Amino acid sequence: MENKIPIFSYGSNSISQLKGRVENFNLISYPAFVYGYKRIFCGYSNNWNGGVASLIKKKYIKTYGIVVYLDNNELSKLDSYEINYVKEEIVCNIMINNIYVECKCFTYIANDTKFLSLPSEQYLVAIKIMLEEHFSKFIDYLIISKINDNNIENIEKWKFPKNIYELSLTSLFVIVNSYKNIPWIMPKNINNIRNKLNSINIFDIIDIKKYLIKEESFNELNNLLFDKNHKKISYETFLILKKIL
């Protein structure tokens, strides 16, 4: 970790998303939390199709996340994705060798915390994946909060559906990405995958499941994509989909 910069993530930047964004597939994460900050949702992301997360000061609140250590080149790459955010230094508690150590980290805070839209399902799934890397026992739901007249207002609780077939196709591929050896660049790649699957009349998980029964049916799916001049889906992705479903 010498000469590297600690970055605290509390939103969609799971280890898989970070690996794809900074192009370091050996990156590891550490469980962490910040005290005196609360996760809220604000703004609107066209890529995520909804509001996105930020932090705001709130006494006695503990917000969980992960910390990764990046070099200057990796940090510059990550900065390019956080265009509506500014890096701020905050005090983090990072678990190293089973002990929480207090140290200064950088995190991304939204330039404008005005609430414009609820977060999309796929964005909430991405946060859930990030938290479950180290805190799966504590993550039963996510509280969606916003700033309202300088006060924090809890809007609703979001829970991952018991039936995975209730998820959108895009949310499914957010999960797929968390299993990939070389993750996609998020969320651009999953939106591209959704669009090309829509072009061959695959709009939900039920639609794609019939192509996962055996390799021959998966090859049929790729032939349909090829006929539409789309890149084929990898065999690794096929195996991950079968495992998930």
C-alpha atoms as one frame of an Amber mdcrd trajectory, in Angstrom:
protein
   0.000   0.000   0.000   3.032   2.257   0.144   2.754   5.255  -2.205  -0.879
   4.387  -2.957  -4.003   6.417  -2.251  -6.881   4.951  -0.190 -10.304   5.483
  -1.789 -13.543   4.865   0.124 -16.480   3.573  -1.921 -20.066   3.671  -0.649
 -21.963   3.462  -3.965 -21.741   1.401  -7.135 -17.935   1.134  -7.113 -17.716
  -2.505  -6.101 -14.406  -4.287  -6.513 -15.549  -5.696  -9.875 -16.600  -2.257
 -11.141 -13.346  -0.717  -9.915 -11.247  -3.440 -11.549 -12.828  -2.666 -14.902
 -12.551   1.092 -14.510  -8.919   1.273 -13.383  -7.808  -1.793 -15.401  -6.214
  -3.552 -12.447  -7.685  -7.042 -12.229  -5.679  -7.906  -9.118  -7.187  -5.077
  -7.087  -8.431  -6.048  -3.621 -10.848  -4.312  -1.271 -10.976  -3.880   2.484
 -14.093  -3.537   4.646 -14.503   0.012   5.866 -16.944   2.532   7.285 -17.159
   6.268   7.858 -18.711   7.738  10.981 -20.833  10.870  10.854 -21.876  10.479
   7.202 -25.040   9.147   5.567 -25.595   7.789   2.072 -28.151   9.824   0.124
 -29.310   9.847  -3.492 -29.247  12.845  -5.753 -28.895  14.030  -9.337 -29.525
  11.893 -12.396 -27.227   9.575 -14.338 -28.158   8.755 -17.927 -25.889   5.713
 -17.757 -27.541   4.364 -14.614 -31.013   5.679 -15.552 -31.689   7.302 -12.196
 -30.362   9.029  -9.124 -26.906   8.227  -7.798 -25.320   8.124  -4.351 -23.444
  10.740  -2.382 -22.504  11.301   1.246 -23.684  14.032   3.570 -22.662  14.764
   7.138 -25.035  13.319   9.724 -24.219  12.872  13.408 -24.089   9.385  14.883
 -24.562   7.661  11.511 -22.202   4.951  10.293 -21.999   4.243   6.553 -20.373
   1.042   5.356 -18.373   0.529   2.194 -14.995  -0.622   0.947 -11.536   0.877
   0.582  -9.134   0.203  -2.266  -5.599   1.481  -2.683  -4.858   3.048  -6.072
  -1.736   4.446  -7.657  -1.813   7.841  -9.368  -2.476   6.363 -12.809  -5.381
   4.258 -11.541  -6.818   7.196  -9.627  -6.684   9.348 -12.763  -8.679   6.686
 -14.630 -11.274   6.529 -11.860 -11.545  10.326 -11.781 -12.628  10.257 -15.431
 -15.783   8.333 -14.433 -16.694  10.566 -11.490 -17.339  13.673 -13.571 -20.041
  15.162 -11.342 -18.140  14.483  -8.138 -15.246  16.045  -6.265 -12.707  14.145
  -4.176 -12.771  14.983  -0.488 -10.584  13.715   2.318 -12.468  12.078   5.177
 -11.626   9.850   8.140 -12.245   6.163   7.432 -12.110   3.080   9.585 -10.507
   0.273   7.558 -10.306  -3.327   8.657  -6.783  -4.654   8.187  -5.774  -7.972
   9.775  -9.167  -8.133  11.548  -8.643  -4.777  13.259 -10.291  -1.487  12.298
  -7.657   1.181  11.751  -8.609   4.862  11.554  -6.949   6.762   8.733  -7.612
   9.454   6.173  -9.081   8.407   2.838 -10.443  10.127  -0.215 -13.993   9.669
  -1.395 -16.184  11.169  -4.108 -18.891  13.639  -3.058 -21.530  14.891  -5.520
 -21.209  18.499  -6.641 -24.978  18.939  -6.356 -26.963  16.941  -3.794 -30.392
  18.010  -5.075 -32.748  15.047  -5.422 -34.025  14.557  -8.967 -34.915  10.886
  -9.283 -35.058   7.596  -7.460 -32.069   5.341  -8.197 -32.621   2.610 -10.761
 -32.856  -1.025  -9.756 -29.555  -1.840 -11.465 -27.796   0.906  -9.500 -29.164
  -0.403  -6.208 -28.070  -3.919  -7.173 -24.574  -2.531  -7.816 -24.500  -1.002
  -4.306 -25.732  -4.271  -2.795 -22.916  -6.140  -4.557 -20.365  -3.657  -3.207
 -21.619  -4.008   0.360 -21.880  -7.788   0.220 -18.166  -8.089  -0.449 -17.615
  -7.735   3.298 -20.917  -6.986   5.045 -23.418  -9.542   3.733 -24.714 -10.312
   7.246 -25.854  -6.712   7.719 -27.349  -5.899   4.323 -31.047  -6.843   4.371
 -32.166  -3.685   2.590 -30.991  -0.283   1.395 -32.542   2.936   2.663 -33.161
   5.464  -0.087 -32.710   8.943   1.367 -32.636  12.476  -0.013 -32.032  16.039
   1.080 -35.271  17.975   1.563 -35.017  21.608   2.762 -31.625  20.901   4.323
 -33.051  17.898   6.171 -32.442  14.240   5.379 -35.634  12.415   4.433 -35.861
   8.625   4.180 -38.047   7.841   1.162 -38.272   4.064   1.115 -36.510   0.779
   1.777 -35.353  -1.305  -1.170 -34.934  -5.043  -0.847 -33.450  -7.430  -3.362
 -36.344  -9.537  -4.692 -36.662 -13.116  -3.430 -37.332 -14.238  -6.988 -34.401
 -13.306  -9.235 -36.697 -13.407 -12.274 -38.289 -10.201 -11.003 -35.049  -8.339
 -11.754 -34.524  -6.435 -14.974 -32.186  -7.772 -17.626 -29.739  -4.957 -16.862
 -29.693  -5.799 -13.153 -28.948  -9.414 -14.014 -25.850  -8.383 -15.929 -24.697
  -6.185 -13.065 -24.620  -9.420 -11.049 -22.901 -11.291 -13.886 -20.156  -8.681
 -13.931 -19.320  -9.357 -10.281 -18.287 -12.908 -11.244 -16.186 -12.116 -14.306
 -12.406 -12.592 -14.282 -12.000  -9.454 -16.365 -14.989  -7.254 -15.523 -16.738
  -5.008 -17.989 -16.515  -1.242 -17.805 -19.663  -0.274 -15.966 -22.344   0.800
 -16.612 -21.607   1.385 -20.307 -21.072  -2.266 -21.190 -24.198  -3.597 -19.502
 -26.318  -1.013 -21.314 -24.773  -2.137 -24.597 -25.519  -5.774 -23.739 -29.117
  -4.935 -22.898 -29.545  -3.049 -26.183 -28.134  -5.830 -28.335 -30.266  -8.445
 -26.554 -33.337  -6.253 -27.043 -32.518  -6.218 -30.766 -33.130  -9.995 -30.896
 -36.294  -9.755 -28.767 -34.754 -10.623 -25.409 -36.257  -8.193 -22.913 -36.202
  -9.996 -19.563 -34.611 -12.880 -17.700 -37.275 -15.362 -18.793 -36.465 -14.536
 -22.419 -32.772 -15.274 -22.030 -33.160 -18.394 -19.889 -34.324 -20.506 -22.824
 -30.948 -19.916 -24.497 -29.072 -21.224 -21.453 -30.467 -24.745 -21.357 -27.559
 -26.166 -23.333 -24.610 -24.962 -25.371 -26.436 -25.476 -28.656 -29.165 -23.037
 -27.659 -26.534 -20.550 -26.458 -24.816 -20.839 -29.836 -28.178 -20.075 -31.414
 -28.363 -16.866 -29.367 -24.902 -15.830 -30.531 -25.812 -16.573 -34.130 -28.800
 -14.263 -33.797 -26.521 -11.542 -32.419 -24.002 -12.126 -35.198 -26.753 -11.738
 -37.800 -27.500  -8.327 -36.262 -23.791  -7.378 -36.460 -23.382  -7.548 -32.685
 -20.451  -8.976 -30.769 -21.142 -12.441 -29.399 -21.558 -13.154 -25.690 -18.585
 -15.004 -24.225 -18.660 -18.584 -23.012 -17.577 -17.330 -19.571 -20.706 -15.159
 -19.431 -22.807 -18.162 -20.487 -21.431 -20.220 -17.583 -21.983 -17.376 -15.110
 -25.584 -16.923 -16.271 -26.244 -20.650 -15.831 -24.759 -20.513 -12.333 -26.863
 -17.506 -11.307 -30.138 -18.778 -12.782
